[in-house]
């Protein structure tokens, strides 16, 4: 080989080594600085989804070593897809579950407990939560999620209709009812005030409206240890009878099949609606055309109570290592920014955030938050979807008058008992 050829060969080898070295360094650098990836699933498909997406983007920008991708889908599809993903070992690292659906996923061993992650130096300090809100994430002596918010049933009322009906205080301001006597009296004054198709009150989401009455009357769906359904207890029958009488006997509310309740409220045809704080974005769309305000649900029975639920932040059961550390930071970030989340129509669960000046200017959320001490969660049982179907069938039959409350709830009790027996006799997880 000539000197020139040997020189060219040496140069070629040196160049190749240099390229390999640079490529190796690039790959090594990429590996070191590649962010930990987290998948975050939820059912926030409405305006709340845009708010959450903005929070995820903010987190990604301020945490370059972590990258969160958010997938949202309609709640009607969400839980089945989440359960199937858990069965297949493909569950997301972080996901949202309603408090009353949590037992379904803990029973299937899809969720990681959070007790070792919380505390004064952890994700959150549990003492910053109201006791009943923190308890809603508890099962078998462990806490399985970090509450993100609480959405309560409260009272929205039409201030213009109240003024027109003369339901005002000494200063001429609309005066919402606080007890049963005032509530019934107001319904009589409001009925027909804006025409023959206007009402003082309508049932919106029947399951939450009736459950609030049931809990105010001291009833519930199951006994304390969830071994027996109490859906047809005397307290529940009495509460449902009163709800049905508003429609069938007193004629102070339309039959559920005859009136689109929430649309009627938005159109100024309904004086009072019991609805969740999550309807606030819908009200804001009215752009000043609807003069409304918010207040706690009146005391209609023996004790204060208002239906509530919470979006809870869950971690995949086998999460560990860098993914667990990244997930902890993400959950803490969302918890710390729940005032931003509340602006989309929720209520922060952390007492320190509700004490802030910013929250004091969230008028509707502040009014609904007064109900937190007596927030009434549906029982967290693994067959919640199944029993809820029978509960809703029962109360709808009673409100329509096709069955008496006693008949409707007796029938529901038989079917729910069958559901319980099926689940308790099955040692495996079922979707």
VOBA-977366 format. One record per residue (C-alpha): residue number from 1; residue in one letter; x, y, z. Coordinates in steps of 0.1 Angstrom, whole numbers, plus 5000, padded with zeros to 4 digits. Layout:
PT_NUM_A_X_Y_Z
...
end
This chain:
PT_1_X_5000_5000_5000
PT_2_X_5014_5034_4990
PT_3_X_5020_5061_5016
PT_4_X_4991_5081_5002
PT_5_X_4967_5053_5005
PT_6_X_4978_5045_5040
PT_7_X_4973_5082_5050
PT_8_X_4938_5082_5035
PT_9_X_4930_5050_5054
PT_10_X_4942_5065_5087
PT_11_X_4921_5096_5081
PT_12_X_4890_5076_5072
PT_13_X_4894_5056_5104
PT_14_X_4899_5087_5125
PT_15_X_4868_5103_5110
PT_16_X_4848_5072_5116
PT_17_X_4858_5070_5152
PT_18_X_4850_5107_5157
PT_19_X_4815_5102_5142
PT_20_X_4809_5072_5164
PT_21_X_4821_5091_5194
PT_22_X_4798_5121_5187
PT_23_X_4769_5098_5181
PT_24_X_4775_5079_5213
PT_25_X_4778_5112_5232
PT_26_X_4745_5124_5217
PT_27_X_4728_5092_5226
PT_28_X_4741_5092_5261
PT_29_X_4731_5129_5265
PT_30_X_4697_5121_5252
PT_31_X_4693_5092_5276
PT_32_X_4703_5114_5306
PT_33_X_4681_5143_5297
PT_34_X_4651_5124_5284
PT_35_X_4621_5134_5305
PT_36_X_4601_5109_5325
PT_37_X_4568_5104_5307
PT_38_X_4535_5103_5325
PT_39_X_4501_5095_5311
PT_40_X_4472_5113_5327
PT_41_X_4436_5101_5320
PT_42_X_4404_5119_5330
PT_43_X_4368_5126_5318
PT_44_X_4371_5164_5316
PT_45_X_4357_5168_5281
PT_46_X_4339_5202_5287
PT_47_X_4352_5236_5297
PT_48_X_4369_5220_5327
PT_49_X_4390_5201_5302
PT_50_X_4405_5232_5287
PT_51_X_4414_5244_5322
PT_52_X_4431_5211_5331
PT_53_X_4449_5211_5298
PT_54_X_4463_5245_5306
PT_55_X_4475_5233_5340
PT_56_X_4492_5203_5324
PT_57_X_4509_5226_5299
PT_58_X_4521_5248_5328
PT_59_X_4534_5219_5347
PT_60_X_4554_5206_5316
PT_61_X_4569_5240_5310
PT_62_X_4580_5244_5347
PT_63_X_4593_5208_5349
PT_64_X_4614_5200_5319
PT_65_X_4625_5166_5333
PT_66_X_4588_5154_5332
PT_67_X_4564_5153_5303
PT_68_X_4527_5147_5310
PT_69_X_4503_5137_5282
PT_70_X_4467_5141_5290
PT_71_X_4440_5119_5275
PT_72_X_4403_5128_5282
PT_73_X_4372_5110_5272
PT_74_X_4335_5111_5280
PT_75_X_4327_5098_5315
PT_76_X_4303_5073_5300
PT_77_X_4332_5055_5282
PT_78_X_4360_5065_5306
PT_79_X_4355_5040_5334
PT_80_X_4351_5009_5312
PT_81_X_4383_5019_5293
PT_82_X_4402_5026_5325
PT_83_X_4391_4992_5339
PT_84_X_4401_4973_5308
PT_85_X_4435_4992_5308
PT_86_X_4440_4981_5344
PT_87_X_4433_4944_5335
PT_88_X_4457_4946_5306
PT_89_X_4484_4962_5327
PT_90_X_4483_4993_5306
PT_91_X_4467_5017_5331
PT_92_X_4480_5053_5330
PT_93_X_4504_5064_5357
PT_94_X_4480_5091_5370
PT_95_X_4442_5090_5366
PT_96_X_4411_5106_5379
PT_97_X_4383_5086_5397
PT_98_X_4352_5100_5414
PT_99_X_4352_5093_5451
PT_100_X_4321_5071_5449
PT_101_X_4337_5049_5422
PT_102_X_4370_5044_5439
PT_103_X_4361_5011_5456
PT_104_X_4356_4996_5422
PT_105_X_4393_5001_5414
PT_106_X_4408_4994_5448
PT_107_X_4389_4961_5448
PT_108_X_4406_4952_5415
PT_109_X_4440_4962_5429
PT_110_X_4446_4989_5402
PT_111_X_4454_5018_5426
PT_112_X_4484_5025_5448
PT_113_X_4477_5037_5484
PT_114_X_4490_5073_5491
PT_115_X_4494_5072_5529
PT_116_X_4532_5069_5526
PT_117_X_4533_5099_5502
PT_118_X_4513_5124_5522
PT_119_X_4522_5145_5553
PT_120_X_4537_5178_5560
PT_121_X_4567_5170_5538
PT_122_X_4548_5149_5512
PT_123_X_4524_5156_5484
PT_124_X_4498_5173_5507
PT_125_X_4491_5175_5544
PT_126_X_4459_5156_5551
PT_127_X_4451_5180_5579
PT_128_X_4445_5206_5552
PT_129_X_4414_5186_5541
PT_130_X_4380_5185_5558
PT_131_X_4378_5152_5576
PT_132_X_4348_5139_5556
PT_133_X_4365_5147_5523
PT_134_X_4397_5129_5532
PT_135_X_4376_5100_5546
PT_136_X_4359_5096_5511
PT_137_X_4393_5083_5498
PT_138_X_4396_5057_5525
PT_139_X_4389_5020_5522
PT_140_X_4402_4991_5543
PT_141_X_4422_5014_5565
PT_142_X_4441_5030_5537
PT_143_X_4438_5062_5516
PT_144_X_4438_5055_5479
PT_145_X_4438_5090_5463
PT_146_X_4444_5127_5468
PT_147_X_4412_5147_5465
PT_148_X_4414_5173_5438
PT_149_X_4381_5191_5444
PT_150_X_4346_5188_5458
PT_151_X_4315_5194_5437
PT_152_X_4284_5199_5458
PT_153_X_4247_5202_5451
PT_154_X_4236_5237_5459
PT_155_X_4208_5261_5451
PT_156_X_4208_5284_5421
PT_157_X_4179_5309_5421
PT_158_X_4166_5335_5397
PT_159_X_4169_5369_5413
PT_160_X_4146_5386_5388
PT_161_X_4118_5361_5394
PT_162_X_4122_5364_5432
PT_163_X_4119_5402_5430
PT_164_X_4088_5398_5408
PT_165_X_4072_5375_5433
PT_166_X_4081_5397_5462
PT_167_X_4104_5372_5478
PT_168_X_4128_5399_5491
PT_169_X_4144_5409_5524
PT_170_X_4140_5443_5542
PT_171_X_4164_5459_5517
PT_172_X_4145_5447_5487
PT_173_X_4171_5420_5478
PT_174_X_4161_5385_5467
PT_175_X_4159_5362_5497
PT_176_X_4166_5325_5491
PT_177_X_4147_5300_5513
PT_178_X_4166_5284_5541
PT_179_X_4140_5258_5554
PT_180_X_4111_5237_5542
PT_181_X_4084_5262_5551
PT_182_X_4101_5291_5532
PT_183_X_4108_5267_5503
PT_184_X_4072_5256_5498
PT_185_X_4059_5292_5503
PT_186_X_4083_5305_5476
PT_187_X_4073_5278_5452
PT_188_X_4037_5288_5455
PT_189_X_4046_5325_5448
PT_190_X_4069_5317_5419
PT_191_X_4046_5292_5401
PT_192_X_4033_5309_5369
PT_193_X_4051_5342_5376
PT_194_X_4066_5342_5341
PT_195_X_4038_5326_5323
PT_196_X_4019_5293_5326
PT_197_X_4050_5272_5318
PT_198_X_4071_5287_5345
PT_199_X_4077_5270_5378
PT_200_X_4092_5277_5412
PT_201_X_4112_5245_5412
PT_202_X_4121_5215_5390
PT_203_X_4140_5183_5395
PT_204_X_4173_5185_5376
PT_205_X_4195_5154_5382
PT_206_X_4170_5133_5401
PT_207_X_4197_5110_5417
PT_208_X_4214_5140_5434
PT_209_X_4182_5159_5442
PT_210_X_4165_5129_5459
PT_211_X_4196_5117_5476
PT_212_X_4200_5151_5493
PT_213_X_4164_5147_5506
PT_214_X_4172_5111_5518
PT_215_X_4203_5122_5536
PT_216_X_4186_5152_5552
PT_217_X_4160_5127_5565
PT_218_X_4187_5105_5580
PT_219_X_4186_5078_5554
PT_220_X_4212_5062_5530
PT_221_X_4216_5034_5505
PT_222_X_4233_5008_5527
PT_223_X_4240_5000_5563
PT_224_X_4273_5011_5579
PT_225_X_4294_4981_5568
PT_226_X_4277_4978_5533
PT_227_X_4265_4943_5540
PT_228_X_4228_4952_5534
PT_229_X_4209_4977_5513
PT_230_X_4187_5001_5532
PT_231_X_4172_5018_5501
PT_232_X_4137_5010_5512
PT_233_X_4141_5021_5548
PT_234_X_4113_5042_5563
PT_235_X_4135_5073_5562
PT_236_X_4141_5069_5524
PT_237_X_4105_5062_5516
PT_238_X_4094_5092_5536
PT_239_X_4119_5114_5518
PT_240_X_4109_5101_5483
PT_241_X_4072_5105_5492
PT_242_X_4078_5142_5499
PT_243_X_4097_5146_5467
PT_244_X_4069_5129_5447
PT_245_X_4042_5149_5465
PT_246_X_4057_5182_5451
PT_247_X_4048_5169_5417
PT_248_X_4018_5147_5421
PT_249_X_4000_5162_5451
PT_250_X_4011_5198_5456
PT_251_X_4016_5205_5418
PT_252_X_4045_5227_5426
PT_253_X_4069_5210_5402
PT_254_X_4064_5195_5368
PT_255_X_4067_5158_5362
PT_256_X_4103_5149_5351
PT_257_X_4092_5138_5317
PT_258_X_4074_5170_5309
PT_259_X_4101_5196_5314
PT_260_X_4137_5201_5305
PT_261_X_4147_5213_5340
PT_262_X_4181_5230_5334
PT_263_X_4172_5246_5301
PT_264_X_4141_5260_5318
PT_265_X_4163_5276_5345
PT_266_X_4186_5291_5318
PT_267_X_4156_5305_5300
PT_268_X_4142_5322_5331
PT_269_X_4113_5298_5334
PT_270_X_4124_5283_5367
PT_271_X_4129_5301_5400
PT_272_X_4150_5275_5419
PT_273_X_4172_5246_5407
PT_274_X_4192_5223_5429
PT_275_X_4223_5216_5408
PT_276_X_4261_5211_5411
PT_277_X_4287_5238_5411
PT_278_X_4300_5223_5378
PT_279_X_4270_5240_5361
PT_280_X_4286_5274_5367
PT_281_X_4303_5276_5332
PT_282_X_4269_5271_5317
PT_283_X_4255_5300_5337
PT_284_X_4284_5322_5328
PT_285_X_4276_5317_5291
PT_286_X_4244_5336_5296
PT_287_X_4266_5367_5296
PT_288_X_4245_5388_5320
PT_289_X_4211_5378_5304
PT_290_X_4202_5357_5335
PT_291_X_4202_5373_5369
PT_292_X_4211_5344_5391
PT_293_X_4227_5338_5425
PT_294_X_4238_5308_5446
PT_295_X_4230_5296_5481
PT_296_X_4231_5263_5501
PT_297_X_4203_5239_5498
PT_298_X_4175_5246_5523
PT_299_X_4170_5224_5553
PT_300_X_4140_5204_5541
PT_301_X_4141_5176_5567
PT_302_X_4158_5168_5600
PT_303_X_4195_5176_5594
PT_304_X_4216_5195_5569
PT_305_X_4230_5175_5540
PT_306_X_4239_5181_5503
PT_307_X_4250_5155_5478
PT_308_X_4287_5158_5469
PT_309_X_4314_5140_5450
PT_310_X_4351_5146_5444
PT_311_X_4375_5141_5415
PT_312_X_4403_5121_5431
PT_313_X_4439_5118_5418
PT_314_X_4450_5081_5417
PT_315_X_4483_5065_5410
PT_316_X_4488_5032_5392
PT_317_X_4492_5003_5416
PT_318_X_4527_4992_5405
PT_319_X_4542_5027_5401
PT_320_X_4577_5030_5414
PT_321_X_4611_5046_5408
PT_322_X_4614_5077_5386
PT_323_X_4578_5074_5375
PT_324_X_4565_5075_5411
PT_325_X_4587_5105_5419
PT_326_X_4574_5123_5388
PT_327_X_4538_5114_5396
PT_328_X_4542_5127_5431
PT_329_X_4554_5161_5418
PT_330_X_4525_5162_5393
PT_331_X_4498_5154_5419
PT_332_X_4513_5180_5442
PT_333_X_4513_5206_5415
PT_334_X_4476_5200_5407
PT_335_X_4467_5201_5443
PT_336_X_4486_5234_5448
PT_337_X_4468_5249_5418
PT_338_X_4433_5240_5426
PT_339_X_4422_5276_5428
PT_340_X_4429_5277_5391
PT_341_X_4409_5245_5387
PT_342_X_4381_5260_5409
PT_343_X_4376_5289_5385
PT_344_X_4363_5263_5360
PT_345_X_4334_5254_5383
PT_346_X_4347_5234_5412
PT_347_X_4355_5240_5449
PT_348_X_4390_5235_5464
PT_349_X_4392_5208_5490
PT_350_X_4422_5223_5508
PT_351_X_4411_5246_5536
PT_352_X_4442_5268_5533
PT_353_X_4432_5276_5497
PT_354_X_4396_5283_5506
PT_355_X_4409_5308_5532
PT_356_X_4427_5328_5504
PT_357_X_4415_5362_5493
PT_358_X_4411_5349_5458
PT_359_X_4386_5323_5468
PT_360_X_4365_5349_5487
PT_361_X_4358_5365_5454
PT_362_X_4344_5333_5439
PT_363_X_4309_5340_5450
PT_364_X_4291_5308_5439
PT_365_X_4318_5285_5450
PT_366_X_4320_5303_5484
PT_367_X_4283_5298_5489
PT_368_X_4284_5261_5480
PT_369_X_4315_5256_5501
PT_370_X_4294_5263_5532
PT_371_X_4279_5229_5528
PT_372_X_4312_5210_5530
PT_373_X_4308_5201_5567
PT_374_X_4277_5181_5558
PT_375_X_4287_5169_5523
PT_376_X_4269_5137_5515
PT_377_X_4288_5113_5493
PT_378_X_4271_5083_5477
PT_379_X_4284_5051_5494
PT_380_X_4317_5039_5478
PT_381_X_4309_5002_5468
PT_382_X_4325_4983_5440
PT_383_X_4291_4978_5423
PT_384_X_4282_5015_5424
PT_385_X_4272_5016_5387
PT_386_X_4249_4986_5390
PT_387_X_4231_4997_5422
PT_388_X_4228_5033_5410
PT_389_X_4208_5021_5379
PT_390_X_4182_5004_5401
PT_391_X_4181_5035_5424
PT_392_X_4175_5058_5395
PT_393_X_4148_5035_5381
PT_394_X_4130_5035_5414
PT_395_X_4130_5072_5421
PT_396_X_4119_5080_5385
PT_397_X_4089_5056_5388
PT_398_X_4079_5074_5421
PT_399_X_4083_5109_5407
PT_400_X_4062_5099_5376
PT_401_X_4036_5083_5397
PT_402_X_4038_5048_5381
PT_403_X_4046_5033_5415
PT_404_X_4043_5045_5451
PT_405_X_4076_5053_5467
PT_406_X_4073_5022_5489
PT_407_X_4067_5000_5458
PT_408_X_4095_5016_5438
PT_409_X_4121_5013_5466
PT_410_X_4110_4978_5476
PT_411_X_4116_4966_5440
PT_412_X_4150_4984_5439
PT_413_X_4160_4967_5472
PT_414_X_4153_4932_5458
PT_415_X_4174_4940_5427
PT_416_X_4203_4956_5446
PT_417_X_4204_4926_5470
PT_418_X_4209_4904_5439
PT_419_X_4237_4926_5427
PT_420_X_4254_4925_5461
PT_421_X_4252_4887_5463
PT_422_X_4267_4884_5428
PT_423_X_4296_4906_5436
PT_424_X_4302_4892_5471
PT_425_X_4301_4856_5457
PT_426_X_4327_4865_5430
PT_427_X_4363_4864_5442
PT_428_X_4376_4880_5410
PT_429_X_4374_4916_5398
PT_430_X_4346_4924_5375
PT_431_X_4342_4956_5354
end
